[in-house]
Amino acid sequence: MTFKNIVLPGIALFLMIFLNSCSSIQAGIYLISVEDDEENVLENESNVRIFLENVIISHEDYTIKAYVRTAIRIQYKRTKLLTHSYYVINCNNTGEYYTLSFYGTKIAFYSKGAWAINTNSDKTSYDMYLQDNNKWHVDEIFSEYVINVKNTVENIIRKMDSGTTYYYKDHITDKPNVDNCNTALHETIALESPL
């Protein structure tokens, strides 16, 4: 066992034990869970919208699945506070796929929110999952349903236009006109009848 294998998971466990009682520790966890440049996420949302509008036009060529994962790679398991949700949009003709999730645009509990494609952590966790290396504890959700591509993407675009902002703990303290990655996915997914 190396230092990294012993000490880093121990530190993560220690931080999670005190997560609910110390807001500075919560901020630290959030800080290390966001691996992408938040300003780029905000600036690129217009490109995300163009991509999604193209998906609607040819929605028969796409499938969508939904996944959850740990917020950070060194977590032992997902917790209510540290769970991240994202979509994977598959292009059936080419085999290409894109991850899509709702992110905060600043390292803060409250911020503007933006939908982001292929963020480092989403893409890395999904790629590892496909390679049977599930360190991020990725699990498919709603696997018993077909997800309606057109309706789901239309819901996401409506959410973009609604002025919804980001609140990290919205799934615990529900606030109006605010979402995080988990609530944004649950409010936009359009499920068809079970398989």
C-alpha angles and dihedrals in degrees: 000000000000129000089253093053093050107033104038095053089045091053091048091051091049091051093049092051090060096035098108096049104044122057093190090059089048089053090050092052090049090049094056093041094061107075100166130080102264094207090055090051090055095044093048097052090093088058090048089054092052090050092049092048088054090050089055091052092055100022092146088069094059140066127195130208129181127224141182126206141167112283092235131028097238096058115117092212141351117272131192091258099039105049125116125199127199143163127238113209112200123200103217095201099053104023090235119139137195130201117221129189144149115258139183113246096216133040093256138098090249122039144125111295130223137180111241134195124214099355113184096252096044094047095044094048093048094045090052090047090054089051091053091251102123102177089137091055091235115186130178113238128202087021090149090065137063109237113224104233099199096046094043093051091046088052091051092051090049088051089052090054095046097075092240112173130206126260116173095213099039092121088060100036106030111212127181119259091006131107143168128204092281100047092041091057094046092049095049104039114107111202124198125203117306119276 
